[in-house]
């Protein structure tokens, strides 16, 4: 356990449905009377939200890989200090749509072999891992189609294309094998309600009682 609360993250490729599942889990837990903080990365605090606009909008080559990693780490540090740790210390359930595993994949894998740099910065500046990471596994082509259909300004990484989606899926599945004690992998096919039931079943033993 992180502090007295529970820290749950959702990961997956773009368009996997992880944001929907994070929201549905938060709503279900609140309906049970639990104190839940639903947050996201990059973002989740005022400073981190400002950095979000810098890294998710603009041309695909807007930042060098190293600069991008530093920006994500800065956003995560602020998010952790101002949102995550205070909530966990108060005994709340924190549900985050993405966390460090996304940086391990998107910046550590997609833009060069920089996983070592990502992990070094994480150890130095963050030092926090989730209690449970829910990986929503989705077919890459389906995920990309969903992501592009959103037509928002935050399409910078979707612009890397289908090949990146396929490599990210493989990378996330490899991470689940690397950290089996905290990862649960949930098939993303089916209705949101069907996937939400799978998520709740997988988390049944992790949620604190009362």
Secondary structure, 3 states (H helix, E strand, C coil): CCCCCEEEEEECCCCCCHHHHHHHHHHHHHHCCCCEEEEECCCCCHHHHHHHHHHHCCCCCCCCHHHHHHHHHHHHHHHHHHHHHHHHHCCCEEEEECCHHHHHHHCCCCCCCCHHHHHHHHHHHCCCCCCEEEEEECCHHHHHHHHHHCCCCCCCCHHHCHHHHHHHHHHHHHHHHHCCCCEEEEECCCCHHHHHHHHHHHHCCCCCCC
